[in-house]
Amino acid sequence: MEQPMTLPACPVETTLALISSRWAVLILRDLMGGTKRFSELKRSIGHISQKVLTANLRAMEEKGLLTRTVYPEVPPRVEYTLTETGRSLSPVLEAMAAWGASYQARRKGAPGA
């Protein structure tokens, strides 16, 4: 039987433990819009190998952030959907996007940028 993840005492560290991979954040971003197939995720994320995407999706499924549904078709169709826990990270991603846009704007206005 699988051991539950031991969570750090610090809430910020707990959040980082769940989304510490840059790929995990991009997967969350893409799944906020709804269910996606593996190929859609790979295409929208860009420079990620199939192996790395698969590993991140499995880790996120184990952490309870998304669900994986396999349809018994030929070829098999696999879809990924955020769980309620995964969707609850929306404000975190929105804050990251707002901060990133603000930083980009400041950098564009900076001398020598």
PyMOL commands that place a pseudoatom at each C-alpha (Angstrom):
pseudoatom trace, name=CA, resn=MET, resi=1, chain=A, elem=C, hetatm=0, pos=[0.000, 0.000, 0.000]
pseudoatom trace, name=CA, resn=GLU, resi=2, chain=A, elem=C, hetatm=0, pos=[1.272, 3.463, -0.943]
pseudoatom trace, name=CA, resn=GLN, resi=3, chain=A, elem=C, hetatm=0, pos=[2.330, 5.802, 1.850]
pseudoatom trace, name=CA, resn=PRO, resi=4, chain=A, elem=C, hetatm=0, pos=[0.630, 9.222, 1.916]
pseudoatom trace, name=CA, resn=MET, resi=5, chain=A, elem=C, hetatm=0, pos=[2.854, 12.176, 1.118]
pseudoatom trace, name=CA, resn=THR, resi=6, chain=A, elem=C, hetatm=0, pos=[4.418, 13.699, 4.235]
pseudoatom trace, name=CA, resn=LEU, resi=7, chain=A, elem=C, hetatm=0, pos=[3.602, 17.391, 4.169]
pseudoatom trace, name=CA, resn=PRO, resi=8, chain=A, elem=C, hetatm=0, pos=[5.966, 20.093, 5.417]
pseudoatom trace, name=CA, resn=ALA, resi=9, chain=A, elem=C, hetatm=0, pos=[4.887, 22.253, 8.352]
pseudoatom trace, name=CA, resn=CYS, resi=10, chain=A, elem=C, hetatm=0, pos=[5.161, 25.453, 6.272]
pseudoatom trace, name=CA, resn=PRO, resi=11, chain=A, elem=C, hetatm=0, pos=[2.110, 26.077, 4.013]
pseudoatom trace, name=CA, resn=VAL, resi=12, chain=A, elem=C, hetatm=0, pos=[4.250, 27.718, 1.317]
pseudoatom trace, name=CA, resn=GLU, resi=13, chain=A, elem=C, hetatm=0, pos=[6.530, 24.684, 1.289]
pseudoatom trace, name=CA, resn=THR, resi=14, chain=A, elem=C, hetatm=0, pos=[3.465, 22.430, 1.027]
pseudoatom trace, name=CA, resn=THR, resi=15, chain=A, elem=C, hetatm=0, pos=[2.278, 24.329, -2.066]
pseudoatom trace, name=CA, resn=LEU, resi=16, chain=A, elem=C, hetatm=0, pos=[5.755, 24.094, -3.581]
pseudoatom trace, name=CA, resn=ALA, resi=17, chain=A, elem=C, hetatm=0, pos=[5.830, 20.355, -2.905]
pseudoatom trace, name=CA, resn=LEU, resi=18, chain=A, elem=C, hetatm=0, pos=[2.701, 20.011, -5.044]
pseudoatom trace, name=CA, resn=ILE, resi=19, chain=A, elem=C, hetatm=0, pos=[3.619, 22.345, -7.905]
pseudoatom trace, name=CA, resn=SER, resi=20, chain=A, elem=C, hetatm=0, pos=[7.405, 22.660, -7.706]
pseudoatom trace, name=CA, resn=SER, resi=21, chain=A, elem=C, hetatm=0, pos=[7.938, 21.461, -11.263]
pseudoatom trace, name=CA, resn=ARG, resi=22, chain=A, elem=C, hetatm=0, pos=[7.757, 24.160, -13.921]
pseudoatom trace, name=CA, resn=TRP, resi=23, chain=A, elem=C, hetatm=0, pos=[5.943, 21.586, -16.044]
pseudoatom trace, name=CA, resn=ALA, resi=24, chain=A, elem=C, hetatm=0, pos=[3.325, 20.949, -13.347]
pseudoatom trace, name=CA, resn=VAL, resi=25, chain=A, elem=C, hetatm=0, pos=[2.421, 24.636, -13.311]
pseudoatom trace, name=CA, resn=LEU, resi=26, chain=A, elem=C, hetatm=0, pos=[2.053, 24.671, -17.107]
pseudoatom trace, name=CA, resn=ILE, resi=27, chain=A, elem=C, hetatm=0, pos=[-0.050, 21.490, -17.019]
pseudoatom trace, name=CA, resn=LEU, resi=28, chain=A, elem=C, hetatm=0, pos=[-2.290, 23.093, -14.384]
pseudoatom trace, name=CA, resn=ARG, resi=29, chain=A, elem=C, hetatm=0, pos=[-2.555, 26.240, -16.516]
pseudoatom trace, name=CA, resn=ASP, resi=30, chain=A, elem=C, hetatm=0, pos=[-3.667, 24.228, -19.535]
pseudoatom trace, name=CA, resn=LEU, resi=31, chain=A, elem=C, hetatm=0, pos=[-6.120, 22.026, -17.626]
pseudoatom trace, name=CA, resn=MET, resi=32, chain=A, elem=C, hetatm=0, pos=[-7.798, 25.044, -15.967]
pseudoatom trace, name=CA, resn=GLY, resi=33, chain=A, elem=C, hetatm=0, pos=[-9.608, 25.443, -19.286]
pseudoatom trace, name=CA, resn=GLY, resi=34, chain=A, elem=C, hetatm=0, pos=[-11.008, 21.914, -19.141]
pseudoatom trace, name=CA, resn=THR, resi=35, chain=A, elem=C, hetatm=0, pos=[-10.212, 18.307, -19.986]
pseudoatom trace, name=CA, resn=LYS, resi=36, chain=A, elem=C, hetatm=0, pos=[-7.357, 17.698, -22.412]
pseudoatom trace, name=CA, resn=ARG, resi=37, chain=A, elem=C, hetatm=0, pos=[-5.823, 14.730, -24.158]
pseudoatom trace, name=CA, resn=PHE, resi=38, chain=A, elem=C, hetatm=0, pos=[-2.136, 13.896, -23.817]
pseudoatom trace, name=CA, resn=SER, resi=39, chain=A, elem=C, hetatm=0, pos=[-1.334, 15.158, -27.328]
pseudoatom trace, name=CA, resn=GLU, resi=40, chain=A, elem=C, hetatm=0, pos=[-3.129, 18.463, -26.672]
pseudoatom trace, name=CA, resn=LEU, resi=41, chain=A, elem=C, hetatm=0, pos=[-1.094, 19.007, -23.506]
pseudoatom trace, name=CA, resn=LYS, resi=42, chain=A, elem=C, hetatm=0, pos=[2.161, 18.145, -25.264]
pseudoatom trace, name=CA, resn=ARG, resi=43, chain=A, elem=C, hetatm=0, pos=[1.384, 20.517, -28.127]
pseudoatom trace, name=CA, resn=SER, resi=44, chain=A, elem=C, hetatm=0, pos=[0.328, 23.442, -25.908]
pseudoatom trace, name=CA, resn=ILE, resi=45, chain=A, elem=C, hetatm=0, pos=[3.229, 23.114, -23.456]
pseudoatom trace, name=CA, resn=GLY, resi=46, chain=A, elem=C, hetatm=0, pos=[5.796, 22.980, -26.233]
pseudoatom trace, name=CA, resn=HIS, resi=47, chain=A, elem=C, hetatm=0, pos=[9.331, 21.870, -25.453]
pseudoatom trace, name=CA, resn=ILE, resi=48, chain=A, elem=C, hetatm=0, pos=[8.582, 18.912, -23.206]
pseudoatom trace, name=CA, resn=SER, resi=49, chain=A, elem=C, hetatm=0, pos=[9.422, 15.314, -23.990]
pseudoatom trace, name=CA, resn=GLN, resi=50, chain=A, elem=C, hetatm=0, pos=[6.786, 12.608, -23.880]
pseudoatom trace, name=CA, resn=LYS, resi=51, chain=A, elem=C, hetatm=0, pos=[8.697, 10.929, -21.029]
pseudoatom trace, name=CA, resn=VAL, resi=52, chain=A, elem=C, hetatm=0, pos=[8.803, 14.100, -18.889]
pseudoatom trace, name=CA, resn=LEU, resi=53, chain=A, elem=C, hetatm=0, pos=[5.140, 14.921, -19.562]
pseudoatom trace, name=CA, resn=THR, resi=54, chain=A, elem=C, hetatm=0, pos=[4.123, 11.374, -18.632]
pseudoatom trace, name=CA, resn=ALA, resi=55, chain=A, elem=C, hetatm=0, pos=[6.166, 11.483, -15.413]
pseudoatom trace, name=CA, resn=ASN, resi=56, chain=A, elem=C, hetatm=0, pos=[4.653, 14.843, -14.408]
pseudoatom trace, name=CA, resn=LEU, resi=57, chain=A, elem=C, hetatm=0, pos=[1.104, 13.710, -15.163]
pseudoatom trace, name=CA, resn=ARG, resi=58, chain=A, elem=C, hetatm=0, pos=[1.599, 10.552, -13.076]
pseudoatom trace, name=CA, resn=ALA, resi=59, chain=A, elem=C, hetatm=0, pos=[3.055, 12.530, -10.168]
pseudoatom trace, name=CA, resn=MET, resi=60, chain=A, elem=C, hetatm=0, pos=[0.192, 15.024, -10.300]
pseudoatom trace, name=CA, resn=GLU, resi=61, chain=A, elem=C, hetatm=0, pos=[-2.328, 12.175, -10.368]
pseudoatom trace, name=CA, resn=GLU, resi=62, chain=A, elem=C, hetatm=0, pos=[-0.667, 10.604, -7.301]
pseudoatom trace, name=CA, resn=LYS, resi=63, chain=A, elem=C, hetatm=0, pos=[-0.878, 13.961, -5.501]
pseudoatom trace, name=CA, resn=GLY, resi=64, chain=A, elem=C, hetatm=0, pos=[-4.596, 14.182, -6.274]
pseudoatom trace, name=CA, resn=LEU, resi=65, chain=A, elem=C, hetatm=0, pos=[-4.356, 17.182, -8.601]
pseudoatom trace, name=CA, resn=LEU, resi=66, chain=A, elem=C, hetatm=0, pos=[-5.782, 15.492, -11.692]
pseudoatom trace, name=CA, resn=THR, resi=67, chain=A, elem=C, hetatm=0, pos=[-7.538, 12.380, -12.878]
pseudoatom trace, name=CA, resn=ARG, resi=68, chain=A, elem=C, hetatm=0, pos=[-6.602, 10.222, -15.838]
pseudoatom trace, name=CA, resn=THR, resi=69, chain=A, elem=C, hetatm=0, pos=[-9.385, 8.556, -17.825]
pseudoatom trace, name=CA, resn=VAL, resi=70, chain=A, elem=C, hetatm=0, pos=[-8.567, 5.820, -20.343]
pseudoatom trace, name=CA, resn=TYR, resi=71, chain=A, elem=C, hetatm=0, pos=[-11.257, 5.010, -22.906]
pseudoatom trace, name=CA, resn=PRO, resi=72, chain=A, elem=C, hetatm=0, pos=[-11.317, 1.437, -24.267]
pseudoatom trace, name=CA, resn=GLU, resi=73, chain=A, elem=C, hetatm=0, pos=[-10.864, 2.398, -27.900]
pseudoatom trace, name=CA, resn=VAL, resi=74, chain=A, elem=C, hetatm=0, pos=[-8.339, 1.571, -30.584]
pseudoatom trace, name=CA, resn=PRO, resi=75, chain=A, elem=C, hetatm=0, pos=[-6.116, 3.506, -30.418]
pseudoatom trace, name=CA, resn=PRO, resi=76, chain=A, elem=C, hetatm=0, pos=[-6.699, 4.158, -26.711]
pseudoatom trace, name=CA, resn=ARG, resi=77, chain=A, elem=C, hetatm=0, pos=[-7.870, 7.666, -25.817]
pseudoatom trace, name=CA, resn=VAL, resi=78, chain=A, elem=C, hetatm=0, pos=[-6.561, 9.135, -22.557]
pseudoatom trace, name=CA, resn=GLU, resi=79, chain=A, elem=C, hetatm=0, pos=[-7.901, 12.360, -21.064]
pseudoatom trace, name=CA, resn=TYR, resi=80, chain=A, elem=C, hetatm=0, pos=[-6.746, 14.409, -18.087]
pseudoatom trace, name=CA, resn=THR, resi=81, chain=A, elem=C, hetatm=0, pos=[-9.013, 16.528, -15.902]
pseudoatom trace, name=CA, resn=LEU, resi=82, chain=A, elem=C, hetatm=0, pos=[-8.278, 18.571, -12.808]
pseudoatom trace, name=CA, resn=THR, resi=83, chain=A, elem=C, hetatm=0, pos=[-9.735, 17.363, -9.538]
pseudoatom trace, name=CA, resn=GLU, resi=84, chain=A, elem=C, hetatm=0, pos=[-11.377, 19.792, -7.129]
pseudoatom trace, name=CA, resn=THR, resi=85, chain=A, elem=C, hetatm=0, pos=[-7.982, 20.051, -5.407]
pseudoatom trace, name=CA, resn=GLY, resi=86, chain=A, elem=C, hetatm=0, pos=[-6.301, 20.876, -8.712]
pseudoatom trace, name=CA, resn=ARG, resi=87, chain=A, elem=C, hetatm=0, pos=[-8.951, 23.488, -9.567]
pseudoatom trace, name=CA, resn=SER, resi=88, chain=A, elem=C, hetatm=0, pos=[-8.485, 25.046, -6.126]
pseudoatom trace, name=CA, resn=LEU, resi=89, chain=A, elem=C, hetatm=0, pos=[-5.005, 26.146, -7.299]
pseudoatom trace, name=CA, resn=SER, resi=90, chain=A, elem=C, hetatm=0, pos=[-6.618, 28.597, -9.741]
pseudoatom trace, name=CA, resn=PRO, resi=91, chain=A, elem=C, hetatm=0, pos=[-6.078, 31.657, -7.495]
pseudoatom trace, name=CA, resn=VAL, resi=92, chain=A, elem=C, hetatm=0, pos=[-2.410, 30.696, -7.124]
pseudoatom trace, name=CA, resn=LEU, resi=93, chain=A, elem=C, hetatm=0, pos=[-1.944, 30.508, -10.898]
pseudoatom trace, name=CA, resn=GLU, resi=94, chain=A, elem=C, hetatm=0, pos=[-3.894, 33.750, -11.393]
pseudoatom trace, name=CA, resn=ALA, resi=95, chain=A, elem=C, hetatm=0, pos=[-1.625, 35.492, -8.862]
pseudoatom trace, name=CA, resn=MET, resi=96, chain=A, elem=C, hetatm=0, pos=[1.455, 34.098, -10.632]
pseudoatom trace, name=CA, resn=ALA, resi=97, chain=A, elem=C, hetatm=0, pos=[0.132, 35.346, -13.997]
pseudoatom trace, name=CA, resn=ALA, resi=98, chain=A, elem=C, hetatm=0, pos=[-0.623, 38.816, -12.611]
pseudoatom trace, name=CA, resn=TRP, resi=99, chain=A, elem=C, hetatm=0, pos=[2.781, 39.061, -10.973]
pseudoatom trace, name=CA, resn=GLY, resi=100, chain=A, elem=C, hetatm=0, pos=[4.506, 37.838, -14.150]
pseudoatom trace, name=CA, resn=ALA, resi=101, chain=A, elem=C, hetatm=0, pos=[2.648, 40.391, -16.307]
pseudoatom trace, name=CA, resn=SER, resi=102, chain=A, elem=C, hetatm=0, pos=[3.581, 43.169, -13.878]
pseudoatom trace, name=CA, resn=TYR, resi=103, chain=A, elem=C, hetatm=0, pos=[7.222, 42.086, -13.863]
pseudoatom trace, name=CA, resn=GLN, resi=104, chain=A, elem=C, hetatm=0, pos=[7.291, 41.932, -17.670]
pseudoatom trace, name=CA, resn=ALA, resi=105, chain=A, elem=C, hetatm=0, pos=[5.834, 45.441, -17.880]
pseudoatom trace, name=CA, resn=ARG, resi=106, chain=A, elem=C, hetatm=0, pos=[8.413, 46.798, -15.418]
pseudoatom trace, name=CA, resn=ARG, resi=107, chain=A, elem=C, hetatm=0, pos=[11.275, 45.110, -17.277]
pseudoatom trace, name=CA, resn=LYS, resi=108, chain=A, elem=C, hetatm=0, pos=[10.115, 46.491, -20.624]
pseudoatom trace, name=CA, resn=GLY, resi=109, chain=A, elem=C, hetatm=0, pos=[10.131, 49.993, -19.159]
pseudoatom trace, name=CA, resn=ALA, resi=110, chain=A, elem=C, hetatm=0, pos=[13.524, 49.581, -17.491]
pseudoatom trace, name=CA, resn=PRO, resi=111, chain=A, elem=C, hetatm=0, pos=[16.523, 51.328, -19.064]
pseudoatom trace, name=CA, resn=GLY, resi=112, chain=A, elem=C, hetatm=0, pos=[18.600, 48.903, -21.123]
pseudoatom trace, name=CA, resn=ALA, resi=113, chain=A, elem=C, hetatm=0, pos=[15.858, 46.265, -21.170]
for i in range(1, 113): cmd.bond("trace and resi %d" % i, "trace and resi %d" % (i + 1))
show_as sticks, trace
zoom trace
